[in-house]
């Protein structure tokens, strides 16, 4: 897999991928699951694309291929508002 060079402020190397996953988060008081695509990943987090709206600081659950293989993450950044497909950066947090 190709990897992206580490910029000066980045702590770990990003690995480019096209892995399908799901994102679970609270939407109007109800837990909802949305499909997404993991664009790249590192030891500390993920960059995703999908049709959802998230805000910086929001906690989400990222579910990989195996539903038992999930991790809690915090939204660190979001792409441009109004984009048809949202891009977000997630940082893993403790269980």
TIRODREN-408942 format. One record per residue (C-alpha): x, y, z; residue number from 1. Coordinates in steps of 0.02 Angstrom, whole numbers, plus 50000, padded with zeros to 5 digits. Layout:
// TIRODREN-408942
ATOM,X,Y,Z,NUM
...
This chain:
// TIRODREN-408942
ATOM,50000,50000,50000,1
ATOM,50065,50174,49960,2
ATOM,50099,50287,50106,3
ATOM,50105,50476,50116,4
ATOM,50262,50562,50183,5
ATOM,50248,50625,50362,6
ATOM,50229,50815,50369,7
ATOM,50323,50904,50510,8
ATOM,50169,50915,50624,9
ATOM,50108,50736,50594,10
ATOM,50151,50601,50722,11
ATOM,50127,50446,50615,12
ATOM,50131,50392,50433,13
ATOM,49966,50385,50336,14
ATOM,49926,50229,50235,15
ATOM,49813,50253,50084,16
ATOM,49667,50131,50078,17
ATOM,49492,50109,50008,18
ATOM,49412,50010,50148,19
ATOM,49224,50007,50174,20
ATOM,49164,50037,50352,21
ATOM,49016,50110,50447,22
ATOM,49003,50259,50561,23
ATOM,48884,50255,50709,24
ATOM,48833,50417,50795,25
ATOM,48689,50500,50882,26
ATOM,48569,50588,50763,27
ATOM,48426,50682,50848,28
ATOM,48438,50569,51001,29
ATOM,48441,50406,50901,30
ATOM,48594,50299,50859,31
ATOM,48612,50289,50669,32
ATOM,48734,50192,50560,33
ATOM,48802,50267,50399,34
ATOM,48913,50181,50269,35
ATOM,49080,50265,50236,36
ATOM,49246,50240,50148,37
ATOM,49411,50248,50241,38
ATOM,49526,50348,50126,39
ATOM,49681,50335,50233,40
ATOM,49731,50281,50407,41
ATOM,49872,50300,50531,42
ATOM,49910,50241,50708,43
ATOM,49814,50389,50777,44
ATOM,49661,50397,50664,45
ATOM,49571,50395,50497,46
ATOM,49514,50504,50353,47
ATOM,49340,50457,50291,48
ATOM,49217,50502,50154,49
ATOM,49029,50480,50168,50
ATOM,48856,50556,50159,51
ATOM,48836,50622,50336,52
ATOM,48857,50784,50432,53
ATOM,48971,50786,50583,54
ATOM,49044,50924,50690,55
ATOM,49216,50946,50764,56
ATOM,49229,50867,50937,57
ATOM,49087,50744,50907,58
ATOM,49114,50565,50968,59
ATOM,49077,50424,50845,60
ATOM,49101,50236,50831,61
ATOM,49194,50173,50677,62
ATOM,49143,49994,50632,63
ATOM,49261,49900,50517,64
ATOM,49225,49737,50422,65
ATOM,49189,49637,50579,66
ATOM,49054,49718,50689,67
ATOM,49156,49663,50840,68
ATOM,49301,49765,50770,69
ATOM,49249,49942,50811,70
ATOM,49335,50091,50888,71
ATOM,49281,50251,50971,72
ATOM,49342,50409,50885,73
ATOM,49329,50597,50898,74
ATOM,49299,50708,50746,75
ATOM,49455,50816,50731,76
ATOM,49411,50907,50569,77
ATOM,49274,50912,50437,78
ATOM,49278,50955,50253,79
ATOM,49189,51099,50170,80
ATOM,49007,51123,50220,81
ATOM,48886,51097,50077,82
ATOM,48992,50964,49992,83
ATOM,48890,50817,49927,84
ATOM,49013,50693,50003,85
ATOM,49082,50744,50172,86
ATOM,49264,50712,50215,87
ATOM,49312,50700,50400,88
ATOM,49466,50667,50504,89
ATOM,49448,50553,50656,90
ATOM,49565,50525,50801,91
ATOM,49547,50364,50902,92
ATOM,49506,50385,51086,93
ATOM,49507,50261,51232,94
ATOM,49361,50141,51254,95
